[in-house]
Amino acid sequence: MGTTVVLAILATSLVFPVAAQTTGGQNREHPEILPHGPNGSNNWTWIKTDTINLIFPAGGRKPMFLWWYAEDPSNIYALKYKGLIEFMTFATPYYQHVYEATEFKLRTALNSGYFEPSQYQIRQQARLRIQQRLMNLAFFYGLHKPYLPFGACEWSLSGPVEVPDGSPLYLSFNFTLVGVPFPNLKFAENNVIIRCRFYLVETTEDVGGFYTYSVGEGELKMDLIVKNWTWNLDLIQPLLGEFADNGIEIPTNRTGLALWMNLASISLEKLDFAEQDIDAENGSVETQSMTQNMYVEGAQVSLAQNNTQSNLEEPLRNRANMRERFRLRFATPDASLAGFFKYVPKALVYDDATTTVVDVRASYISAGSHMRLFLAYPYFGNKTLEHDPSLGLEIEPTLLTSESLLILVGSISTVTIVIAVYKWKRKTINIVGPN
């Protein structure tokens, strides 16, 4: 048997036990859906499998997820959806807190960037009228606060229910924003949805025919859907029209919407602190977080310091390939499987007539043992935005059963011996396995 064939067989034996259990779906997870958490509290809904455990607030009272490897409940990962923030993109397409679309910051941006350099070219009467409106934007145009805090709102939950393809393929459930206590943000009611799919088998998702990507067994896909957003920059269109009438052109779409999420990790003993978050706008799971480091696209980032007051959010540079998902991974000091958060750097914007693909820009900042992550979406007018992040464990341990582990160890040992022999003979080795 030729050398190339021998090495190909060895390489295949390394990966075949894994591939055999991730294709065909015969070894998919069989989840339990429990009306309580691991602490016995009925404040949680618990999806329990042999590999991964996932809990979230019962009744969908808040979009927050905690998950862990079934063999290590001492290390629990947490993702909390904090809210949506409207921000200005005159300077950067990434979210940074200094550009939030508050009345003061809008006035400052319009003044310094457009009005002040040109004010003496404007007739006095028009100049005074524009100045008056700039000083009282909220009064004249009914601006809303840029931040919609999810924890202060009312949510409803539909599901979870099994979606089959002969046998269960995934569990489906939706969080829907149904109540907003702030009068000028009422437009968000029933217009913000987090559509969830907890996959029981590896599969491929097709996003509107624009791109596809693989989703692993035990991975939770979450589609953020935002409809009919009211933009502060749209509310001041009459003022921008006055600018234009006086020869000052201001771009009308230099604004964006950021999804704010917190990533943290806690021990099982601290689960009660996470439970306090369920009915509170500002809970305490982050104060108990033990995350010291995360890997952001392979580079380690320290989270030990709270930089939220002194520094700006750090942007993640987008790739050219839309099919590659960005990955953030928790650093684990022990043998536990690492939790991850992933997202596609593209989103869909659509209405009844058209669908377009837009860039998603991310930024993050260390917040003291946890990370604040911001996914920024460009202005999408009165259309619908849809974006699909996910969470899970770095390696699905069901792929490493006792039988496959023995095969892997034997195969690795054999390949090691072959490599050693060929190195001794001063030959180059290329081991090529399935993609």
C-alpha positions in Angstrom: 0.0 0.0 0.0 1.4 3.4 -1.0 2.6 6.0 1.5 -0.1 8.5 0.5 -2.9 5.9 0.9 -1.6 4.8 4.3 -1.5 8.4 5.6 -5.0 9.2 4.1 -6.4 6.2 6.0 -4.8 7.3 9.2 -6.1 10.8 8.8 -9.6 9.6 8.0 -9.5 7.4 11.1 -8.8 10.4 13.2 -11.9 12.3 12.1 -14.4 9.6 11.1 -15.7 8.8 14.6 -16.5 12.5 14.9 -18.1 12.9 11.5 -20.1 9.7 11.9 -21.9 11.2 14.9 -22.6 14.6 13.4 -24.2 13.4 10.2 -27.4 11.6 9.6 -28.9 12.9 12.9 -29.3 9.4 14.5 -27.3 10.4 17.6 -29.0 13.8 18.1 -29.7 15.0 21.6 -33.0 14.1 23.4 -33.7 17.1 25.6 -35.8 17.5 28.7 -37.8 20.7 29.1 -38.2 21.3 32.9 -40.3 24.0 34.6 -37.6 24.8 37.1 -33.9 25.5 37.4 -31.1 23.3 38.8 -31.7 25.1 42.1 -35.3 23.9 42.1 -36.7 27.4 41.5 -39.7 27.8 39.2 -38.3 31.1 38.0 -36.4 29.2 35.3 -37.2 27.1 32.2 -34.5 24.4 31.9 -33.5 22.7 28.6 -31.4 19.7 29.7 -29.4 17.4 27.5 -26.5 15.0 28.1 -24.1 17.6 26.7 -25.4 21.1 27.4 -27.8 22.7 29.9 -29.6 25.9 29.1 -31.8 28.0 31.4 -33.7 31.2 30.8 -36.4 33.1 32.8 -39.7 31.3 33.0 -42.4 33.0 30.9 -39.7 34.9 29.0 -39.7 37.7 31.6 -36.3 38.8 30.4 -34.0 37.8 27.5 -31.2 36.2 29.5 -29.5 32.8 28.9 -27.3 30.7 31.2 -25.6 27.6 29.8 -23.0 25.0 30.9 -21.4 21.7 30.1 -23.5 18.9 31.7 -20.4 17.4 33.4 -19.4 20.7 35.0 -22.2 22.7 36.5 -19.7 24.7 38.5 -18.8 26.9 35.5 -21.9 28.6 34.1 -21.8 31.1 31.2 -24.2 34.0 31.0 -25.5 36.2 28.2 -27.8 39.0 29.1 -29.5 41.1 26.5 -29.3 44.6 28.0 -31.1 46.7 25.3 -31.0 48.7 22.1 -29.2 52.0 21.8 -29.6 54.5 19.0 -26.3 56.3 18.2 -24.9 58.7 15.6 -22.5 57.5 12.8 -21.1 60.9 11.7 -17.7 59.8 13.0 -17.7 56.0 13.1 -20.0 53.1 12.1 -19.1 51.3 15.4 -21.0 51.9 18.6 -19.2 54.1 21.1 -21.0 55.6 24.1 -19.9 59.1 23.3 -22.0 59.1 20.1 -25.4 58.0 21.6 -28.2 60.0 20.0 -29.2 62.0 23.0 -30.5 65.6 22.6 -27.3 67.1 23.9 -25.0 65.0 21.7 -27.2 65.5 18.6 -27.2 69.3 19.2 -23.4 69.2 19.7 -22.8 67.2 16.5 -25.1 69.4 14.4 -23.6 72.6 15.9 -19.9 71.8 15.6 -20.1 69.9 12.4 -22.5 71.9 10.3 -24.2 75.0 11.8 -21.3 76.9 13.5 -19.0 76.8 10.4 -21.8 78.3 8.2 -24.0 80.3 10.5 -22.9 83.7 9.3 -23.8 82.8 5.8 -27.4 82.3 6.8 -29.9 85.2 6.9 -30.4 86.5 10.5 -34.0 85.5 10.8 -33.4 81.9 9.7 -30.2 81.7 11.8 -32.1 82.6 15.0 -34.9 80.2 14.2 -32.4 77.3 13.7 -30.5 78.2 16.9 -33.7 78.2 18.9 -34.6 74.7 17.6 -31.1 73.4 18.1 -31.3 74.5 21.8 -34.7 72.7 22.3 -34.6 69.6 20.1 -36.7 67.4 22.4 -39.3 70.1 22.9 -39.8 70.9 19.2 -39.4 67.4 17.8 -40.4 64.9 20.5 -37.1 63.0 20.7 -37.0 59.8 22.6 -34.2 58.6 24.9 -31.7 56.6 22.8 -31.5 53.7 25.2 -34.3 51.1 25.4 -33.5 49.0 28.5 -34.8 45.4 28.1 -34.8 44.7 31.8 -37.3 47.5 32.4 -39.8 46.1 29.8 -42.3 43.3 29.8 -41.7 40.3 27.6 -43.7 37.2 26.6 -42.5 33.8 25.7 -43.9 31.3 23.2 -42.6 27.7 23.4 -40.4 25.9 23.7 -41.8 23.3 21.2 -40.0 20.6 19.2 -39.7 21.2 15.5 -39.3 17.8 13.8 -37.9 16.5 10.5 -39.0 13.0 11.3 -37.5 13.2 14.7 -36.8 16.4 16.7 -34.5 18.8 14.8 -34.6 21.8 17.2 -36.6 23.4 20.0 -38.3 26.7 19.0 -39.2 29.6 21.3 -39.6 33.3 21.0 -39.2 36.3 23.3 -41.4 39.2 22.3 -41.3 42.7 23.8 -44.9 43.4 24.7 -44.7 46.3 27.2 -42.5 49.4 27.4 -42.9 51.7 30.4 -41.5 54.8 28.7 -44.1 56.8 26.7 -41.7 58.0 24.0 -40.4 54.4 23.3 -43.8 52.8 23.0 -43.2 52.3 19.3 -41.0 49.3 20.2 -43.9 47.3 21.7 -44.4 44.1 19.7 -41.7 45.2 17.3 -38.7 43.6 19.0 -38.5 39.8 18.9 -35.7 37.3 19.8 -36.5 34.2 17.8 -34.6 31.2 19.2 -33.8 27.7 17.9 -31.9 25.2 20.1 -30.5 22.7 17.7 -30.4 19.0 18.5 -28.3 18.0 15.5 -25.7 19.7 13.3 -27.3 21.5 10.4 -26.8 24.3 7.9 -28.8 27.5 8.0 -29.6 29.4 4.8 -30.3 33.1 5.4 -32.7 34.1 2.7 -30.5 32.6 0.0 -27.8 35.3 0.6 -25.4 33.1 2.7 -25.3 29.9 4.6 -23.4 28.6 7.7 -23.1 25.6 9.9 -24.8 25.4 13.3 -23.6 22.8 15.8 -25.5 20.3 17.9 -26.4 22.0 21.2 -26.1 25.5 19.7 -28.7 28.2 20.4 -29.5 30.4 17.4 -31.1 33.7 18.3 -32.5 35.9 15.6 -32.9 39.5 16.7 -35.8 41.1 14.8 -36.5 44.9 15.0 -39.4 46.5 13.1 -40.8 50.0 12.8 -38.0 51.7 14.8 -38.5 55.5 15.2 -35.2 57.3 14.7 -34.4 60.6 16.4 -32.6 61.7 13.3 -35.9 61.2 11.3 -37.8 63.2 13.9 -35.7 66.3 13.3 -36.2 66.1 9.5 -38.0 69.5 9.5 -34.8 71.1 11.0 -32.6 69.3 8.6 -34.8 70.7 5.8 -34.2 74.2 7.2 -30.5 73.5 7.1 -30.8 72.4 3.4 -32.9 75.5 2.5 -30.0 77.6 3.7 -27.3 75.7 1.8 -26.2 73.3 4.6 -26.5 69.6 3.5 -26.6 67.1 6.4 -26.7 63.4 5.7 -30.1 62.0 6.7 -29.0 58.4 7.6 -26.0 58.9 9.8 -27.4 57.0 12.6 -27.4 53.3 13.8 -28.9 51.0 16.3 -26.7 48.9 18.7 -27.7 45.8 20.5 -26.0 45.8 24.0 -25.2 42.4 25.6 -23.2 41.4 28.6 -21.1 38.2 28.7 -20.2 36.8 32.1 -19.7 33.5 33.9 -20.6 32.4 37.5 -20.4 29.3 39.7 -23.5 27.3 40.5 -23.4 28.6 44.0 -24.0 32.1 42.6 -27.1 31.1 40.6 -29.4 32.9 43.1 -27.7 36.2 42.1 -28.6 35.5 38.4 -32.2 34.9 39.6 -32.3 38.3 41.1 -31.9 39.7 37.6 -35.1 38.2 36.3 -37.4 40.9 37.7 -34.9 43.7 38.0 -33.7 46.2 35.4 -30.2 46.2 36.7 -29.4 42.8 38.3 -26.4 41.4 39.9 -25.1 38.5 37.8 -22.3 40.7 36.5 -21.2 41.6 40.0 -20.6 37.9 40.7 -18.9 37.1 37.4 -15.6 35.3 37.6 -14.5 35.8 34.0 -11.0 37.2 33.8 -10.2 36.7 30.2 -12.0 36.1 26.9 -10.6 35.3 23.4 -11.8 37.7 20.8 -11.0 36.3 17.4 -8.2 34.2 18.9 -6.6 37.1 20.8 -6.8 37.1 24.6 -8.6 40.1 26.1 -8.4 40.8 29.9 -11.6 41.7 31.6 -10.2 42.3 35.0 -10.5 46.1 34.8 -13.6 48.1 34.5 -12.8 50.5 31.6 -16.4 51.7 31.0 -15.8 55.2 32.5 -12.3 55.9 31.2 -12.0 54.2 27.8 -14.0 53.9 24.6 -15.3 50.7 23.2 -12.8 48.8 21.1 -14.1 48.0 17.5 -13.9 44.5 15.9 -12.7 44.9 12.3 -15.1 43.2 9.8 -13.9 40.5 7.4 -14.5 40.5 3.7 -16.0 37.0 3.8 -19.6 37.2 5.1 -19.8 33.5 5.6 -17.3 33.5 8.4 -18.8 34.1 11.8 -17.0 36.1 14.5 -16.3 34.1 17.6 -15.8 35.2 21.2 -14.8 32.5 23.6 -14.6 32.4 27.4 -11.2 31.5 28.7 -11.4 28.6 31.1 -8.6 27.9 33.6 -9.6 24.2 34.0 -10.6 21.4 31.7 -14.2 22.6 31.3 -15.5 23.2 27.8 -15.4 26.9 26.9 -18.6 28.7 26.2 -18.8 30.8 23.0 -20.8 33.6 21.4 -20.8 33.9 17.6 -22.4 36.2 15.1 -22.4 36.7 11.3 -21.1 40.1 10.3 -24.0 40.6 8.0 -27.7 41.2 8.7 -30.9 41.4 6.5 -33.0 44.5 6.0 -36.3 43.9 4.3 -39.9 45.0 3.6 -42.6 43.6 1.4 -40.7 44.6 -1.8 -36.9 44.3 -1.2 -34.3 42.6 0.9 -30.7 43.8 1.3 -27.7 42.6 3.2 -26.0 45.2 5.5 -22.8 45.1 7.5 -22.8 44.4 11.3 -20.1 46.2 13.2 -19.1 45.1 16.7 -17.3 46.8 19.6 -16.6 45.7 23.1 -15.2 46.9 26.4 -13.9 45.3 29.6 -16.4 46.0 32.4 -14.7 44.3 35.3 -14.9 40.5 35.2 -17.4 40.6 32.3 -17.6 42.0 28.8 -20.0 44.6 27.3 -20.5 43.7 23.7 -22.3 46.0 21.2 -23.5 44.8 17.8 -24.2 47.9 15.6 -26.6 47.9 12.7 -26.8 50.8 10.2 -29.9 52.9 9.7 -32.7 50.8 8.2 -35.6 53.3 8.1 -39.0 51.8 8.6 -38.0 48.4 7.3 -37.3 45.3 9.3 -33.9 44.3 10.6 -32.9 40.6 11.2 -29.6 39.4 12.6 -28.6 36.0 13.9 -26.1 35.5 16.7 -25.7 32.2 18.6 -24.2 30.7 21.8 -23.0 27.3 22.8 -20.0 25.2 23.9 -16.7 25.3 22.1 -16.6 21.5 21.5 -19.6 19.3 21.7 -18.6 16.5 24.0 -21.0 14.0 22.5 -18.5 13.8 19.7 -16.0 12.2 22.1 -17.7 9.1 23.3 -15.6 6.4 25.1 -15.4 4.3 21.9 -14.4 7.2 19.7 -11.9 8.5 22.2 -10.2 5.1 22.2 -10.1 5.1 18.4 -8.8 8.7 18.4 -6.0 7.9 20.9 -5.0 4.8 18.9 -5.0 6.7 15.6 -3.0 9.6 17.1 -0.4 7.2 18.4 -0.1 5.5 15.0 0.1 8.8 13.1 2.8 10.0 15.6 4.9 6.9 14.9 4.5 7.3 11.2 5.5 11.0 11.4 8.5 10.1 13.5 9.7 7.5 11.0 9.3 9.9 8.0 11.0 12.7 9.8 13.9 10.3 10.5 14.0 9.6 6.7 13.9 13.4 6.0 10.7 13.3 4.0 7.8 15.9 4.0 4.4 14.7 5.2 1.0 16.1 4.2 -1.9 14.7 6.2 -5.1 15.7 4.5 -8.5 14.8 6.0 -12.1 15.8 5.2 -13.0 19.5 5.6 
